[in-house]
């Protein structure tokens, strides 16, 4: 009875995870308003374009495209710029300037984007609205917000229906019928070889990274009690968790370890007994754990075990030992 009470107390105290800083593998956020000279960038309404035309000072400056997509320029007059690439606008301006200038040389680049907003929300380092500034994949777009920050297992992409459906399996209309949405595994998005990672993001898309964390806990007689966060995989072995916790203490009783799991009513129940020593020496098979599972390593001394359960040291919460 005393063992059961101590175990319950230890589990209760240990399930308060604390957050630690996550190493950011993505680049710093891209500043809005930076210019680009890429010839395949499509100009949009409210963008600013800088025109440099030899022997034509009148139009050699920065111009704002109107909300209807027009540029109203000296000598050339009104020209519809929205939907053109910088290279196409260069050719159109050169053709018009031939009426006044022999062999005109024109260079155009977009100096300020306002027509390609994408919103990135949820578990990212710098949520907000960013300008795509040309073609970007989903993985590249996440870098605008400096990448995920303690994310959950999924993200959702939402797209206005006028931009077309999202071309991935599982995409569907939302309840309003106004947007195409798809839920993707974050592990797939972070893998550059997948279709999810290479999804082309379009202006006015919304990317929302889930914030639910998936943790596997190890408590009791290990060097570093704590939690392992599952980011890019759905399960983890007992030995991987034990290694992250620094192994057993001298007073551990590995042969009486237990795996606990939430049942359908949200209560933790023992689902297996496990002899960690036998697993470590290869005499027993390793086991896979899933999000929410707890490995409980008791002490060889019942008295010490009871003291550990009532100790205030673990009431402050468990650290994240590592991430997979």
For each residue, the residues with C-beta under 8 A, 3 or more apart:
1: 4 5
2: 5 6 302 306
3: 6 7 298 302 305
4: 1 7 8
5: 1 2 8 9 309
6: 2 3 9 10 302 305 306 308 309
7: 3 4 10 11 258 296 298 309
8: 4 5 11 12
9: 5 6 12 13 309 310
10: 6 7 13 14 219 220 296 308 309 314
11: 7 8 14 15 219 260 268 294 296
12: 8 9 15
13: 9 10 16 309 314 315
14: 10 11 217 219 225 294 314 318
15: 11 12 217 294
16: 13 315 316 317 318
17: 213 215 217 227 317 318 320
18: 316 317 318 319 320
19: 150 320
20: 319 320
21:
22: 149 150 323
23:
24: 125 146 147 149
25: 147
26: 125 142 143 146 147 148
27: 30 143 146 147
28: 146
29: 125 126 128 130 144 145 146
30: 27 34 130 133 143 144
31: 34
32: 113 130 131
33: 112 113 131
34: 30 31 133
35: 50 109 110 111 112
36: 41 109 110 133 134
37: 86 107 109
38: 41 86 134
39: 85 86 87
40: 85 87 134 135
41: 36 38 85 86 110 133 134
42: 83 84 85 134
43: 47 49 65 81 82 83 84 85 86 89 110 115
44: 47 65 69 82 83 113 114 115 116 203
45: 65 66 67 68 69 82 114 115
46: 64 65 66 67 114 115
47: 43 44 64 65 110 112 113 114 115
48: 62 63 64 65 110 111 112 114
49: 43 62 63 65 71 81 86 89 108 109 110 111
50: 35 61 62 63 108 109 110 111
51: 59 60 61 62 63 73 93 106 107 108
52: 60 106 107 108
53: 56 59 60 93 97 101 104 105 106 107
54: 101 104 105 106
55: 101 104
56: 53 59 60 75 97 100 101 104
57: 60
58: 73 74 75
59: 51 53 56 63 73 74 75 76 93
60: 51 52 53 56 57
61: 50 51
62: 48 49 50 51 111 112
63: 48 49 50 51 59 71 73
64: 46 47 48
65: 43 44 45 46 47 48 49 69 70 71 81 82 115
66: 45 46 69 70 71 72
67: 45 46
68: 45 82
69: 44 45 65 66 80 81 82 83
70: 65 66 78 79 80 81 82
71: 49 63 65 66 78 79 80 81
72: 66 77 78
73: 51 58 59 63 76 77 78 79 93
74: 58 59
75: 56 58 59 96 97 100
76: 59 73 79 93 96 97
77: 72 73 96
78: 70 71 72 73
79: 70 71 73 76 89 92 93 96
80: 69 70 71 83 84
81: 43 49 65 69 70 71 84 89
82: 43 44 45 65 68 69 70 115
83: 42 43 44 69 80
84: 42 43 80 81 88 89 92
85: 39 40 41 42 43 88 89
86: 37 38 39 41 43 49 89 90 108 109 110
87: 39 40 90 91 108
88: 84 85 91 92
89: 43 49 79 81 84 85 86 92 93 108
90: 86 87 93 94 106 107 108
91: 87 88 94 95
92: 79 84 88 89 95 96
93: 51 53 59 73 76 79 89 90 96 97 104 106 108
94: 90 91 97 98 104 105 106
95: 91 92 98
96: 75 76 77 79 92 93 99
97: 53 56 75 76 93 94 100 101 104 106
98: 94 95 101 102 104
99: 96
100: 56 75 97
101: 53 54 55 56 97 98 104
102: 98
103:
104: 53 54 55 56 93 94 97 98 101
105: 53 54 94
106: 51 52 53 54 90 93 94 97
107: 37 51 52 53 90
108: 49 50 51 52 86 87 89 90 93
109: 35 36 37 49 50 86
110: 35 36 41 43 47 48 49 50 86 113 133
111: 35 48 49 50 62
112: 33 35 47 48 62
113: 32 33 44 47 110 116 131 132 133
114: 44 45 46 47 48 117 131
115: 43 44 45 46 47 65 82 203
116: 44 113 131 132 133 134 203
117: 114 129 130 131 132 203 204
118: 129 130 131 132 141 144 201 203 204 205 206 207
119: 128 129 130 205 206 207
120: 124 127 128 129 130 141 142 144 145 207 208 209
121: 124 127 206 207 208 209
122: 127 151 155 208 209 210 211
123: 148 149 150 151 152 209 210 211
124: 120 121 127 142 145 146 147 148 149 151 209
125: 24 26 29 145 146 147 148 149
126: 29 145 146
127: 120 121 122 124 145
128: 29 119 120 145
129: 117 118 119 120
130: 29 30 32 117 118 119 120 141 144 145
131: 32 33 113 114 116 117 118
132: 113 116 117 118 135 136 141 201 202 203
133: 30 34 36 41 110 113 116 136
134: 36 38 40 41 42 116
135: 40 132 200
136: 132 133 140 141 144 200 201
137: 140 141 197 198 199 200 201
138: 141 142 157 184 189 196 197 198 199 200 201 207
139: 142 143 189 190 192 197 198
140: 136 137 143 144 201
141: 118 120 130 132 136 137 138 144 201 205 207
142: 26 120 124 138 139 145 147 148 189 207 209
143: 26 27 30 139 140 146 147
144: 29 30 118 120 130 136 140 141
145: 29 120 124 125 126 127 128 130 142
146: 24 26 27 28 29 124 125 126 143 149
147: 24 25 26 27 124 125 142 143
148: 26 123 124 125 142 151 186 190 209 231
149: 22 24 123 124 125 146
150: 19 22 123 211 213 229
151: 122 123 124 148 155 186 209 210 211 213 231
152: 123 186 209 210 211 212 213 214
153: 185 186 187 210 212 214 230 231 234 291
154: 183 184 185 186 210
155: 122 151 183 184 186 189 207 208 209 210
156: 181 182 183 184 206 207 208 210
157: 138 166 181 182 184 199 201 205 206 207
158: 174 179 180 181 205 206 207 208
159: 163 164 165 166 179 180 181 202 204 205 206
160: 163 178 179 180 204
161: 164 165 173 177 178 179 180
162:
163: 159 160 180 202 203 204 205
164: 159 161 167 180 202
165: 159 161 171 180
166: 157 159 171 180 181 182 199
167: 164 171 199
168: 171 182 184 195 196 199
169:
170: 182 183
171: 165 166 167 168 180 181 182
172: 180 181 182
173: 161 177 178 179 180 181
174: 158 177 178 179 180 181
175:
176: 179
177: 161 173 174
178: 160 161 173 174
179: 158 159 160 161 173 174 176
180: 158 159 160 161 163 164 165 166 171 172 173 174
181: 156 157 158 159 166 171 172 173 174
182: 156 157 166 168 170 171 172
183: 154 155 156 170
184: 138 154 155 156 157 168 188 189 196
185: 153 154 188 189 196
186: 148 151 152 153 154 155 189 190 209 210 231 232
187: 153 190 191 231 232 233 234
188: 184 185 191 194 196 197
189: 138 139 142 155 184 185 186 194 196 197
190: 139 148 186 187 197 232
191: 187 188 194 196 197
192: 139 197 198
193: 197
194: 188 189 191 197 198
195: 168 198 199
196: 138 168 184 185 188 189 191 199
197: 137 138 139 188 189 190 191 192 193 194
198: 137 138 139 192 194 195
199: 137 138 157 166 167 168 195 196
200: 135 136 137 138
201: 118 132 136 137 138 140 141 157 205 207
202: 132 159 163 164 205
203: 44 115 116 117 118 132 163
204: 117 118 159 160 163
205: 118 119 141 157 158 159 163 201 202
206: 118 119 121 156 157 158 159
207: 118 119 120 121 138 141 142 155 156 157 158 201
208: 120 121 122 155 156 158
209: 120 121 122 123 124 142 148 151 152 155 186
210: 122 123 151 152 153 154 155 156 186
211: 122 123 150 151 152
212: 152 153
213: 17 150 151 152 229
214: 152 153 229 230 231 291 292
215: 17 227 228 229 230 291 292 320
216: 227 228 230 236 241 289 290 291 292 293 294 295
217: 14 15 17 226 227 293 294 295 318
218: 222 225 226 227 228 241 242 244 245 294 295 297 321
219: 10 11 14 222 225 294 295 296 297 314 318
220: 10 225 252 257 295 296 297 298 299 305 308
221: 248 249 251 252 253 297 298 299 308
222: 218 219 225 242 245 246 247 248 249 252 297
223: 245 246 247 248 249
224: 244 245 246 319 321
225: 14 218 219 220 222 245 314 318
226: 217 218 244 245 318 319 320 321
227: 17 215 216 217 218 318 319 320 321
228: 215 216 218 236 240 241 244 320 321 322 323 324
229: 150 213 214 215 320 322 323 324
230: 153 214 215 216 233 234 235 236 291 323 324
231: 148 151 153 186 187 214 323 324
232: 186 187 190 324
233: 187 230 236 324
234: 153 187 230 290 291
235: 230 288 289 290
236: 216 228 230 233 240 241 288 289 324
237: 240 241 286 287 288 289
238: 241 242 259 274 276 279 286 287 288 289 295
239: 242 243 279 280 286
240: 228 236 237 243 244 324
241: 216 218 228 236 237 238 244 245 289 295
242: 218 222 238 239 245 247 248 276 280 295
243: 239 240 246 247
244: 218 224 226 228 240 241 321 322
245: 218 222 223 224 225 226 241 242 321
246: 222 223 224 243
247: 222 223 242 243
248: 221 222 223 242 252 254 276 297
249: 221 222 223 252
250:
251: 221 299 300 301 304
252: 220 221 222 248 249 276 297 298 299 300
253: 221 256 257 297 298 299 300
254: 248 257 275 276 277 280 297
255: 275 276 277 278
256: 253 273 298
257: 220 253 254 273 274 275 276 295 296 297 298
258: 7 270 272 273 274 295 296 298
259: 238 270 271 272 273 274 287 289 293 294 295 296
260: 11 268 269 270 271 293 294 296
261: 268 269 271 290 292 293 294
262: 266 267 268 269 292
263: 266 267 268 269
264:
265:
266: 262 263
267: 262 263
268: 11 260 261 262 263 294
269: 260 261 262 263
270: 258 259 260 273
271: 259 260 261
272: 258 259 287
273: 256 257 258 259 270
274: 238 257 258 259 279 284 287 295
275: 254 255 257 278 279 284
276: 238 242 248 252 254 255 257 279 280 297
277: 254 255 280 281
278: 255 275 281 283 284
279: 238 239 274 275 276 282 283 284 285 286 287
280: 239 242 254 276 277
281: 277 278
282: 279
283: 278 279
284: 274 275 278 279
285: 279
286: 237 238 239 279
287: 237 238 259 272 274 279
288: 235 236 237 238
289: 216 235 236 237 238 241 259 293 295
290: 216 234 235 261 293
291: 153 214 215 216 230 234
292: 214 215 216 261 262
293: 216 217 259 260 261 289 290
294: 11 14 15 216 217 218 219 259 260 261 268
295: 216 217 218 219 220 238 241 242 257 258 259 274 289
296: 7 10 11 219 220 257 258 259 260
297: 218 219 220 221 222 248 252 253 254 257 276
298: 3 7 220 221 252 253 256 257 258 305
299: 220 221 251 252 253 302 304 305 308
300: 251 252 253 304
301: 251 304 305
302: 2 3 6 299 305 306
303: 306 307
304: 251 299 300 301 307 308
305: 3 6 220 298 299 301 302 308 309
306: 2 6 302 303 309 310
307: 303 304 310 311
308: 6 10 220 221 299 304 305 311 314
309: 5 6 7 9 10 13 305 306
310: 9 306 307
311: 307 308 314 315
312: 315 316
313: 316
314: 10 13 14 219 225 308 311 317 318
315: 13 16 311 312
316: 16 18 312 313
317: 16 17 18 314
318: 14 16 17 18 217 219 225 226 227 314
319: 18 20 224 226 227
320: 17 18 19 20 215 226 227 228 229 323
321: 218 224 226 227 228 244 245
322: 228 229 244
323: 22 228 229 230 231 320
324: 228 229 230 231 232 233 236 240
